[in-house]
Amino acid sequence: MNSRALTYVLAAAALLGLTALAFAVGRYPVSLGEIVSLLAAKLTGSTHNLPANVETVVMQVRGPRVLAALVVGASLAAAGTAYQGMFRNPLVSPDILGVSTGAALGAVLGIFLSLGILFIQLFAFAGGLVAVGLVYWIGSRLRGHDPLLALVLTGVVIGTLLGSVIALLKYLADPYNQLPAITYWLLGSLASISPRDLSVAAPLALLGLAPMLLLRWRMNLLALPDDEARALGVDTRKLRTIVVAAATLMTAAAVAVSGIIGWIGLLIPHAARLLVGPDIGRLLPLAMLLGAAFLLAVDTLCRTIATIEVPPGVLTALIGTPFFLWLFALSRRSW
Amino acid sequence: MLKVESLAFGFPGRTIGRDVSFSLSDGEVMCVLGPNGGGKTTLFRTVLGLLAKHSGSIALEGQSIETLSRSEIAKLIGYVPQGHSGYFAYTVRDFVLMGRTAHLGIFSSPSKKDFDVADRALASLGMAQLAERPITEVSGGERQLALVARALAQEPRLLVLDEPTASLDFGNQVRVLERIAALARTGISILFSSHDPDHAFLCAQRALLLAEGRALEIGTPLEVIRPDTLQRLYGVSVQVLALAGGGHTCLPAIGS
């Protein structure tokens, strides 16, 4: 087995081990044996003689949360992979075009209007799509500039504008009921994810993933200067639109159920690229494995290291910052 | 192969060249000479369809360039742009494989045949041993050759090279010019720009002198590369000397 294949196998094994661990640990510990026999019973449709608590904890409490961590982590890492390639910059994260800020504004607006959780998520999802759509529409109308630069700068200014609207809504919000909910959402959390949230978010994320998988080879050419990619036969405007739409869909679906969890989309693709190189076909699967494993590990820590839940966004930043600086020092100039 | 008539070119809203006409037949090499900012790169980008022409016409094998899609153009013209250093760390082979894009379906990855074409292109430039090295870790000259290999992997009829010798040492310059002459013998037409008039003498059948966006002269290198045209082009005194063994060379007159 060559070292590249070994990397995938190790990443998959780590993910599997972490998944088992995540089901086992917590306020109500479940043994690995119990998990395995429950799983076997569910798969074969037979009955089991485990305590009812075990089934509730595994299927109702931890199941959706573990799956959510996997879906959200993999989605953010995939979107980050696509964006870093497209913007030819390893320091780019999925929210560069404003998807997270747009989603945050949508969610904050939903909370501000005292809407139900379903509408808050819907607003977040729509907010992410609308923000990126707006940035893309304005950016592609700024002719006579490098199209990528126009896009990034539009993303920055629109993001700042949306940020100040969020600040205004926080200022106007009821400080006892709404403000804590807003803060909680902005920090991100997987604690209250329901099976229904997952059944909506996961298909949307897959819908975003499909074009990336299909176009995995051609996406590599977006990492070349625009002229070069076009001279090689790529309609870069069309391809970029598809990739932005796909990455935005994945991110918006993830952010709508989890809130804003930073660092994953920035850090994980970068780490994966150091392991297997920049080719999207090799990079994307590894980034998704590592993203899923990383968020699962973080979320499991979040619910076990203290008596209260630690917001995962805080933990990803605490782990992410030194890790990123270390990667940066390690990689010298070759991304 | 290529026919350019009364072409005006430039950026949106800013014409920088006009009245350029020339044609190139199969296996013919044309060298474009001109000062910095004279419009060489802009002319090439327009011929490649990367910039919209302002007026006039460009035809590739009898077809007007506006009627061709990006991938149809890419099958006809290979482009070797000026060096660029901000690539991701693709291996040289993966980088050259990108030349196969126009020959692949939109959802396809390169097949064995595409790998063979890429490896042949690398081998023809003496780069086979660098195939697994990251493009970010080879020398400037090797990167330039990788760009040529990528354009060859397109299997084009016309190769457009924008100052292919600019960042190369003397030996690599000669090697690139040798490759240009050898490729032309296989029937590929070649359009390249250079800062050295001797390069036109060495491997081009025709030379185009481009100053301020206009074609000052066009003809065989010997016809158009003269002390008076070089004076107008670059503003310096140059002698054109006939060499004893055949051929010509330019010698600047310094301090005389």
Interface residues (C-beta under 8 A of the other chain):
Chain A: G85 R88 R143 G144 L214 L215 R216 W217 R218 N220 L221 A223 L224 P225 D227 E228 R230 A231 L232 G233 V234 D235 R273 G277 P278 D279 G281 R333 S334 W335
Chain B: F11 P12 G13 R45 L48 L50 S69 R70 S71 I73 A74 K75 I77 G78 Y79 P81 H84 G86 Y87 F88 A89 Y90 T91 D94 M98 G99 T101 A102 L104 I106 F107 S108 S109 P110 P134 T136 E137 R150 Q154
